[in-house]
Amino acid sequence: MPNTIESTLSPFVQEFIDKYQEYIAPKPSTETVAKIHVDEAISRLTVLYEKIRKVVDWHEEHLMRRVAVKRILNRRIFLGGRGGEAEPFIFELIKGGHFPNDQIDKNKIRDIQKTINKYSFILKRCVLLPRGSRSIFRDQTIEIAACEVEEKLDPLLYFKMNVLIELMEKMMRGSIRFTGLAKERLLVSGETKNTLIYIAAQQALFHLDEPNILYNLIKKRYPDWLEMDNNALPMLVKTFNPVLGSLRRTIRHPLYNKIYEIAEQADSPFLILGDIVFDNDPVLKEILLSEERLIGLMRKKYYNRLSKLKGRTTRAAIFSTVSIFLSNILVLYLIEIPVAKYIIGKFNPLIQLLDIFVPTMLMFFLTTTIRLPGDNNFKAMIQRVKNIIYNNLSIDQEVDIGPTRSGLIKFLTRTLYFIGFILCFGIMSWFLYKFQFPPFSWLIFYTFNSLIAFAGLKIRKRAKELNILKEKERFITIILDIFALPVIRVGKWLSGRWRKFNIIGIIFNLLIEVPFLSLVDFLEEWRRFVKEKKGDIY
């Protein structure tokens, strides 16, 4: 007889299970809805192109599809503010392998058309904004539109994320208390506290970025957002930009980082519980109330997620390195070599090799030294998951902004950071001087190594997704932080601009994508024509 736990499921977990099971339960239907089908032979060609774009437009793996949706949405629908047809847009997404063939109902075309019309109407608001705000508003609106398209074409994925985020948010609400200066000075309302916890849960569980978070906050603010009536749009567009600004300020709230740190320590058990529930085992409740069966299933889900984490970490390292490597090669041949030959008057192949391989080896070092959690971590995970399932308890934390630092302490801290900045870039400059790098190559070397350092740090952080046990801080880490932090912060600043001015991405958009897709459309039309003629023969 398996050991049965003398307990019942917590109300939050029971609600979580009930919501999911109700959502996936078969719905009675009297009609068969046709599915969207694309030519599979043509699709293989387009999938190959999209795989190349994944390298060119590298983002974190869970964001890649939305990035592709935004790119295609922008080109097909919103470029020039014209609006467009949903059907060819959806067909291109399926041909590119972003959504499955023969799985999406044809009535989704009508839903996506409604979404396109809504955001086209909102984007007309751009012309009324100050020139400096227009591009930011337009870009964020299209990002949010891409999130909505992705949800409507893959609603189950978004439902799973949202219902797990909601569970974590509810359990964190009663566990976090504001104390000290945080309570006295900031006077955070209950609504703001809950919103900050909601945002932190999104980032901790699924690493959602700002567009996804804004989209989810908008849906909370406007409950009928997905099915908003056209008559409500004129009133909405008058306040949409101020609302976006208010939501962005909430994301940047001074207490947010403190709450996120707590959420990041608490997220792993929720992920494992989600994996168990989303299997939808018909005897799920019996499993959850049997300690032996629960631990066995937890072990399976934990090590399965750990295996996927290893693969995701490896792919992230490869894609990020190749993306920056290719851009480095392009800069080398288009700018660096011509400058060295025709302006400076000499070309040193060793310098160019160092330009390419030093950043690559830096990424190799950052990713190969990642340590994934061990067996002791799983033992701690068991108790955390059981606490969530039975005791309605996940964490108990106080949030405080700490005492105000004196002017002297602030000065010393900033001076130490400045010294670290000078030493770090000074050592790199000495290295470049010794190898006789030309001045322009210095800038390229700083740029790519900073980008690699930031990307490598993010990958290392993602690799700790399942960590429950706190790592011991070593003195050497404190010393290394003094030198590494300036480079990482420069890399973070550059990465925000990198995606806007990705040279290879711009070349693909301007010179390759449109002609390639025109060829694909022609081949598809040709195959349709041939099939029709063959039909006439037979």
ZANU-808461 format. One record per residue (C-alpha): z, y, x; residue in three letters; residue number from 1. Coordinates in steps of 0.1 Angstrom, whole numbers. Layout:
residues N
> Z  Y  X  ALA  NUM .
...
***
This chain:
residues 538
> 0  0  0  MET  1 .
> -9  34  14  PRO  2 .
> 19  58  19  ASN  3 .
> 18  82  -12  THR  4 .
> 31  117  -7  ILE  5 .
> 57  126  -33  GLU  6 .
> 42  160  -41  SER  7 .
> 15  177  -61  THR  8 .
> -14  198  -51  LEU  9 .
> -6  235  -47  SER  10 .
> -20  256  -76  PRO  11 .
> -43  275  -53  PHE  12 .
> -58  242  -39  VAL  13 .
> -61  227  -74  GLN  14 .
> -80  258  -86  GLU  15 .
> -102  256  -55  PHE  16 .
> -111  220  -63  ILE  17 .
> -116  226  -100  ASP  18 .
> -140  256  -94  LYS  19 .
> -161  236  -70  TYR  20 .
> -163  205  -91  GLN  21 .
> -171  226  -122  GLU  22 .
> -199  244  -103  TYR  23 .
> -216  212  -90  ILE  24 .
> -212  192  -123  ALA  25 .
> -246  184  -138  PRO  26 .
> -256  209  -164  LYS  27 .
> -272  196  -197  PRO  28 .
> -309  207  -198  SER  29 .
> -337  199  -223  THR  30 .
> -366  210  -201  GLU  31 .
> -379  201  -167  THR  32 .
> -384  230  -144  VAL  33 .
> -413  229  -120  ALA  34 .
> -405  232  -83  LYS  35 .
> -422  255  -58  ILE  36 .
> -446  236  -35  HIS  37 .
> -463  247  -3  VAL  38 .
> -490  230  18  ASP  39 .
> -471  208  42  GLU  40 .
> -498  208  69  ALA  41 .
> -499  246  69  ILE  42 .
> -461  247  68  SER  43 .
> -458  228  101  ARG  44 .
> -478  256  118  LEU  45 .
> -456  283  103  THR  46 .
> -424  264  112  VAL  47 .
> -435  263  148  LEU  48 .
> -440  301  148  TYR  49 .
> -406  306  132  GLU  50 .
> -390  285  159  LYS  51 .
> -405  307  185  ILE  52 .
> -392  337  166  ARG  53 .
> -357  322  167  LYS  54 .
> -358  325  205  VAL  55 .
> -373  360  204  VAL  56 .
> -349  374  177  ASP  57 .
> -319  355  188  TRP  58 .
> -288  359  166  HIS  59 .
> -259  336  160  GLU  60 .
> -271  304  144  GLU  61 .
> -255  311  110  HIS  62 .
> -273  344  108  LEU  63 .
> -308  333  118  MET  64 .
> -321  326  83  ARG  65 .
> -309  359  69  ARG  66 .
> -325  377  99  VAL  67 .
> -358  360  91  ALA  68 .
> -355  368  54  VAL  69 .
> -349  405  63  LYS  70 .
> -379  406  86  ARG  71 .
> -403  390  61  ILE  72 .
> -388  411  32  LEU  73 .
> -393  443  52  ASN  74 .
> -429  435  62  ARG  75 .
> -441  421  28  ARG  76 .
> -421  442  4  ILE  77 .
> -404  474  16  PHE  78 .
> -426  486  45  LEU  79 .
> -437  520  34  GLY  80 .
> -415  518  3  GLY  81 .
> -443  502  -18  ARG  82 .
> -424  472  -33  GLY  83 .
> -443  439  -37  GLY  84 .
> -447  405  -53  GLU  85 .
> -420  379  -50  ALA  86 .
> -442  348  -52  GLU  87 .
> -460  351  -18  PRO  88 .
> -427  363  -2  PHE  89 .
> -409  331  -14  ILE  90 .
> -439  310  -3  PHE  91 .
> -437  324  32  GLU  92 .
> -400  317  34  LEU  93 .
> -406  280  24  ILE  94 .
> -436  277  47  LYS  95 .
> -415  289  76  GLY  96 .
> -389  262  70  GLY  97 .
> -362  286  59  HIS  98 .
> -358  269  25  PHE  99 .
> -368  234  15  PRO  100 .
> -402  225  0  ASN  101 .
> -402  211  -36  ASP  102 .
> -366  220  -41  GLN  103 .
> -366  255  -55  ILE  104 .
> -372  261  -92  ASP  105 .
> -403  282  -101  LYS  106 .
> -381  304  -123  ASN  107 .
> -365  317  -91  LYS  108 .
> -397  337  -86  ILE  109 .
> -387  358  -116  ARG  110 .
> -351  362  -103  ASP  111 .
> -363  373  -68  ILE  112 .
> -388  397  -84  GLN  113 .
> -359  413  -102  LYS  114 .
> -340  416  -70  THR  115 .
> -370  432  -52  ILE  116 .
> -374  457  -80  ASN  117 .
> -337  466  -79  LYS  118 .
> -337  473  -42  TYR  119 .
> -370  491  -43  SER  120 .
> -355  515  -69  PHE  121 .
> -324  520  -47  ILE  122 .
> -346  527  -16  LEU  123 .
> -363  556  -33  LYS  124 .
> -329  573  -29  ARG  125 .
> -337  575  8  CYS  126 .
> -358  606  4  VAL  127 .
> -329  625  -11  LEU  128 .
> -307  618  19  LEU  129 .
> -304  639  51  PRO  130 .
> -330  628  77  ARG  131 .
> -304  614  100  GLY  132 .
> -289  592  73  SER  133 .
> -321  578  59  ARG  134 .
> -329  551  85  SER  135 .
> -292  538  84  ILE  136 .
> -292  537  46  PHE  137 .
> -326  520  45  ARG  138 .
> -317  494  71  ASP  139 .
> -284  485  55  GLN  140 .
> -299  483  20  THR  141 .
> -326  459  32  ILE  142 .
> -300  438  50  GLU  143 .
> -280  436  17  ILE  144 .
> -312  428  -2  ALA  145 .
> -318  399  23  ALA  146 .
> -283  386  16  CYS  147 .
> -290  386  -22  GLU  148 .
> -323  368  -17  VAL  149 .
> -306  342  4  GLU  150 .
> -279  337  -22  GLU  151 .
> -304  334  -51  LYS  152 .
> -325  308  -32  LEU  153 .
> -295  289  -18  ASP  154 .
> -267  295  -43  PRO  155 .
> -246  264  -34  LEU  156 .
> -242  276  2  LEU  157 .
> -229  310  -9  TYR  158 .
> -207  294  -36  PHE  159 .
> -190  271  -10  LYS  160 .
> -184  301  13  MET  161 .
> -171  323  -14  ASN  162 .
> -147  298  -30  VAL  163 .
> -132  289  4  LEU  164 .
> -129  326  13  ILE  165 .
> -111  332  -20  GLU  166 .
> -87  303  -13  LEU  167 .
> -77  317  21  MET  168 .
> -75  352  8  GLU  169 .
> -51  342  -20  LYS  170 .
> -28  322  3  MET  171 .
> -27  350  29  MET  172 .
> -18  377  3  ARG  173 .
> 18  366  0  GLY  174 .
> 21  357  37  SER  175 .
> 13  391  52  ILE  176 .
> 37  420  51  ARG  177 .
> 33  455  65  PHE  178 .
> 63  467  84  THR  179 .
> 74  496  107  GLY  180 .
> 49  523  114  LEU  181 .
> 21  505  95  ALA  182 .
> 42  507  63  LYS  183 .
> 55  542  69  GLU  184 .
> 24  561  81  ARG  185 .
> -6  544  66  LEU  186 .
> 9  537  32  LEU  187 .
> -16  509  25  VAL  188 .
> -20  501  -12  SER  189 .
> -20  466  -25  GLY  190 .
> -57  468  -33  GLU  191 .
> -66  479  3  THR  192 .
> -44  452  18  LYS  193 .
> -61  425  -3  ASN  194 .
> -95  439  6  THR  195 .
> -87  438  43  LEU  196 .
> -75  402  40  ILE  197 .
> -107  394  21  TYR  198 .
> -128  408  49  ILE  199 .
> -108  391  76  ALA  200 .
> -111  357  58  ALA  201 .
> -149  362  58  GLN  202 .
> -151  369  95  GLN  203 .
> -125  343  105  ALA  204 .
> -140  314  84  LEU  205 .
> -177  320  87  PHE  206 .
> -182  348  112  HIS  207 .
> -200  369  86  LEU  208 .
> -214  402  100  ASP  209 .
> -212  436  84  GLU  210 .
> -243  433  61  PRO  211 .
> -229  401  46  ASN  212 .
> -194  416  42  ILE  213 .
> -209  447  26  LEU  214 .
> -228  426  2  TYR  215 .
> -197  406  -8  ASN  216 .
> -177  438  -12  LEU  217 .
> -204  453  -34  ILE  218 .
> -204  422  -57  LYS  219 .
> -166  426  -60  LYS  220 .
> -170  463  -68  ARG  221 .
> -198  457  -93  TYR  222 .
> -192  423  -110  PRO  223 .
> -226  423  -127  ASP  224 .
> -244  432  -95  TRP  225 .
> -266  401  -94  LEU  226 .
> -277  406  -130  GLU  227 .
> -275  444  -132  MET  228 .
> -294  459  -161  ASP  229 .
> -323  483  -152  ASN  230 .
> -307  510  -173  ASN  231 .
> -276  511  -151  ALA  232 .
> -297  517  -119  LEU  233 .
> -303  554  -122  PRO  234 .
> -265  561  -124  MET  235 .
> -258  536  -96  LEU  236 .
> -282  551  -70  VAL  237 .
> -264  584  -73  LYS  238 .
> -232  569  -58  THR  239 .
> -246  540  -38  PHE  240 .
> -247  557  -4  ASN  241 .
> -211  571  -8  PRO  242 .
> -199  537  -19  VAL  243 .
> -215  521  12  LEU  244 .
> -198  547  34  GLY  245 .
> -165  540  17  SER  246 .
> -168  502  22  LEU  247 .
> -178  507  59  ARG  248 .
> -147  528  64  ARG  249 .
> -126  500  49  THR  250 .
> -141  475  73  ILE  251 .
> -131  498  102  ARG  252 .
> -95  504  89  HIS  253 .
> -70  508  117  PRO  254 .
> -50  478  105  LEU  255 .
> -80  455  102  TYR  256 .
> -80  440  137  ASN  257 .
> -43  431  133  LYS  258 .
> -51  412  100  ILE  259 .
> -81  396  116  TYR  260 .
> -61  382  144  GLU  261 .
> -38  365  119  ILE  262 .
> -67  352  99  ALA  263 .
> -84  338  130  GLU  264 .
> -52  318  138  GLN  265 .
> -51  304  103  ALA  266 .
> -88  296  95  ASP  267 .
> -92  261  111  SER  268 .
> -72  241  85  PRO  269 .
> -91  258  57  PHE  270 .
> -124  247  72  LEU  271 .
> -113  211  74  ILE  272 .
> -100  212  38  LEU  273 .
> -133  227  28  GLY  274 .
> -152  198  45  ASP  275 .
> -130  173  26  ILE  276 .
> -135  189  -8  VAL  277 .
> -172  196  -5  PHE  278 .
> -178  159  0  ASP  279 .
> -169  157  -37  ASN  280 .
> -155  122  -35  ASP  281 .
> -149  109  -70  PRO  282 .
> -113  99  -61  VAL  283 .
> -106  131  -42  LEU  284 .
> -72  138  -58  LYS  285 .
> -60  103  -50  GLU  286 .
> -71  108  -13  ILE  287 .
> -53  141  -11  LEU  288 .
> -21  126  -24  LEU  289 .
> -22  96  -1  SER  290 .
> -10  105  34  GLU  291 .
> -28  76  52  GLU  292 .
> -61  81  35  ARG  293 .
> -59  119  39  LEU  294 .
> -52  117  77  ILE  295 .
> -81  92  81  GLY  296 .
> -105  116  63  LEU  297 .
> -91  146  82  MET  298 .
> -98  128  115  ARG  299 .
> -134  120  105  LYS  300 .
> -140  156  94  LYS  301 .
> -123  171  124  TYR  302 .
> -142  152  150  TYR  303 .
> -175  156  131  ASN  304 .
> -170  194  131  ARG  305 .
> -160  193  167  LEU  306 .
> -193  174  176  SER  307 .
> -213  200  156  LYS  308 .
> -194  228  174  LEU  309 .
> -204  213  208  LYS  310 .
> -241  213  197  GLY  311 .
> -239  248  183  ARG  312 .
> -223  261  214  THR  313 .
> -250  246  236  THR  314 .
> -278  259  214  ARG  315 .
> -263  294  213  ALA  316 .
> -262  294  251  ALA  317 .
> -298  282  254  ILE  318 .
> -312  306  228  PHE  319 .
> -294  337  240  SER  320 .
> -302  330  277  THR  321 .
> -339  323  270  VAL  322 .
> -342  354  247  SER  323 .
> -328  377  274  ILE  324 .
> -346  357  302  PHE  325 .
> -380  363  285  LEU  326 .
> -373  400  280  SER  327 .
> -363  402  317  ASN  328 .
> -396  385  327  ILE  329 .
> -415  410  305  LEU  330 .
> -397  440  320  VAL  331 .
> -403  425  354  LEU  332 .
> -440  423  351  TYR  333 .
> -447  453  329  LEU  334 .
> -423  478  346  ILE  335 .
> -403  466  376  GLU  336 .
> -432  451  398  ILE  337 .
> -456  480  391  PRO  338 .
> -428  506  400  VAL  339 .
> -420  486  432  ALA  340 .
> -456  484  442  LYS  341 .
> -471  517  433  TYR  342 .
> -442  541  434  ILE  343 .
> -418  528  460  ILE  344 .
> -446  512  480  GLY  345 .
> -431  477  486  LYS  346 .
> -425  446  465  PHE  347 .
> -398  421  475  ASN  348 .
> -401  388  455  PRO  349 .
> -365  378  464  LEU  350 .
> -352  409  444  ILE  351 .
> -372  398  414  GLN  352 .
> -359  363  416  LEU  353 .
> -323  375  418  LEU  354 .
> -330  398  388  ASP  355 .
> -339  367  368  ILE  356 .
> -315  340  380  PHE  357 .
> -283  359  385  VAL  358 .
> -279  366  347  PRO  359 .
> -290  330  339  THR  360 .
> -264  315  363  MET  361 .
> -238  338  348  LEU  362 .
> -245  324  313  MET  363 .
> -245  289  327  PHE  364 .
> -211  295  342  PHE  365 .
> -196  310  311  LEU  366 .
> -208  282  288  THR  367 .
> -202  252  311  THR  368 .
> -166  262  317  THR  369 .
> -158  262  279  ILE  370 .
> -129  238  271  ARG  371 .
> -129  224  236  LEU  372 .
> -96  215  219  PRO  373 .
> -80  181  227  GLY  374 .
> -61  155  207  ASP  375 .
> -29  175  205  ASN  376 .
> -48  201  186  ASN  377 .
> -57  175  159  PHE  378 .
> -20  165  155  LYS  379 .
> -11  202  149  ALA  380 .
> -41  204  125  MET  381 .
> -27  176  103  ILE  382 .
> 5  195  95  GLN  383 .
> -13  228  89  ARG  384 .
> -37  212  64  VAL  385 .
> -8  194  46  LYS  386 .
> 10  227  44  ASN  387 .
> -19  243  26  ILE  388 .
> -25  213  2  ILE  389 .
> 11  207  -9  TYR  390 .
> 34  236  0  ASN  391 .
> 13  266  -9  ASN  392 .
> 19  279  27  LEU  393 .
> -4  287  55  SER  394 .
> 11  316  75  ILE  395 .
> 40  341  75  ASP  396 .
> 32  372  95  GLN  397 .
> 43  408  97  GLU  398 .
> 17  435  106  VAL  399 .
> 28  466  125  ASP  400 .
> 8  491  146  ILE  401 .
> 35  492  172  GLY  402 .
> 54  522  186  PRO  403 .
> 34  552  196  THR  404 .
> 27  551  233  ARG  405 .
> 38  581  254  SER  406 .
> 12  603  270  GLY  407 .
> 20  589  304  LEU  408 .
> 15  553  293  ILE  409 .
> -19  563  277  LYS  410 .
> -29  580  309  PHE  411 .
> -20  551  331  LEU  412 .
> -37  526  308  THR  413 .
> -70  546  307  ARG  414 .
> -67  552  345  THR  415 .
> -64  514  351  LEU  416 .
> -94  508  328  TYR  417 .
> -114  535  347  PHE  418 .
> -105  519  380  ILE  419 .
> -116  485  367  GLY  420 .
> -149  500  356  PHE  421 .
> -155  517  390  ILE  422 .
> -146  486  409  LEU  423 .
> -167  462  388  CYS  424 .
> -198  483  388  PHE  425 .
> -191  493  424  GLY  426 .
> -191  457  436  ILE  427 .
> -224  451  417  MET  428 .
> -238  483  433  SER  429 .
> -228  472  468  TRP  430 .
> -245  438  461  PHE  431 .
> -277  455  450  LEU  432 .
> -276  479  479  TYR  433 .
> -272  451  504  LYS  434 .
> -302  433  490  PHE  435 .
> -322  465  490  GLN  436 .
> -328  466  453  PHE  437 .
> -349  497  443  PRO  438 .
> -331  522  420  PRO  439 .
> -349  512  388  PHE  440 .
> -339  475  394  SER  441 .
> -303  486  395  TRP  442 .
> -305  497  358  LEU  443 .
> -322  464  348  ILE  444 .
> -296  443  366  PHE  445 .
> -267  462  350  TYR  446 .
> -283  459  316  THR  447 .
> -291  421  316  PHE  448 .
> -258  411  332  ASN  449 .
> -238  431  307  SER  450 .
> -257  416  278  LEU  451 .
> -252  381  292  ILE  452 .
> -215  387  297  ALA  453 .
> -210  399  261  PHE  454 .
> -231  371  246  ALA  455 .
> -212  345  268  GLY  456 .
> -179  359  256  LEU  457 .
> -189  356  220  LYS  458 .
> -200  320  225  ILE  459 .
> -167  311  242  ARG  460 .
> -149  327  213  LYS  461 .
> -169  307  188  ARG  462 .
> -161  275  207  ALA  463 .
> -124  281  198  LYS  464 .
> -131  278  161  GLU  465 .
> -109  247  157  LEU  466 .
> -81  258  180  ASN  467 .
> -47  256  164  ILE  468 .
> -25  256  196  LEU  469 .
> -22  289  214  LYS  470 .
> -36  289  249  GLU  471 .
> -12  299  277  LYS  472 .
> -19  332  292  GLU  473 .
> -23  330  330  ARG  474 .
> -17  359  354  PHE  475 .
> -52  355  369  ILE  476 .
> -67  361  334  THR  477 .
> -49  395  333  ILE  478 .
> -65  404  367  ILE  479 .
> -99  392  356  LEU  480 .
> -98  412  324  ASP  481 .
> -94  444  344  ILE  482 .
> -128  438  360  PHE  483 .
> -146  419  331  ALA  484 .
> -137  442  302  LEU  485 .
> -158  472  313  PRO  486 .
> -189  450  317  VAL  487 .
> -183  433  283  ILE  488 .
> -178  466  265  ARG  489 .
> -211  479  280  VAL  490 .
> -228  446  269  GLY  491 .
> -214  451  234  LYS  492 .
> -227  487  232  TRP  493 .
> -261  475  245  LEU  494 .
> -264  445  222  SER  495 .
> -264  468  191  GLY  496 .
> -294  486  206  ARG  497 .
> -310  454  219  TRP  498 .
> -318  441  185  ARG  499 .
> -334  474  175  LYS  500 .
> -355  477  207  PHE  501 .
> -361  440  216  ASN  502 .
> -394  444  235  ILE  503 .
> -407  409  228  ILE  504 .
> -397  412  191  GLY  505 .
> -416  445  188  ILE  506 .
> -447  430  204  ILE  507 .
> -445  400  181  PHE  508 .
> -442  422  150  ASN  509 .
> -470  445  160  LEU  510 .
> -496  423  177  LEU  511 .
> -489  387  167  ILE  512 .
> -472  382  134  GLU  513 .
> -496  399  110  VAL  514 .
> -528  384  125  PRO  515 .
> -511  350  127  PHE  516 .
> -500  350  91  LEU  517 .
> -534  363  80  SER  518 .
> -549  332  97  LEU  519 .
> -523  310  80  VAL  520 .
> -532  325  46  ASP  521 .
> -569  319  54  PHE  522 .
> -563  283  64  LEU  523 .
> -543  277  32  GLU  524 .
> -570  292  10  GLU  525 .
> -596  271  29  TRP  526 .
> -577  239  23  ARG  527 .
> -573  248  -14  ARG  528 .
> -611  254  -16  PHE  529 .
> -619  220  1  VAL  530 .
> -596  202  -23  LYS  531 .
> -613  218  -53  GLU  532 .
> -648  208  -39  LYS  533 .
> -636  172  -32  LYS  534 .
> -623  171  -68  GLY  535 .
> -657  180  -81  ASP  536 .
> -673  152  -61  ILE  537 .
> -649  125  -74  TYR  538 .
***
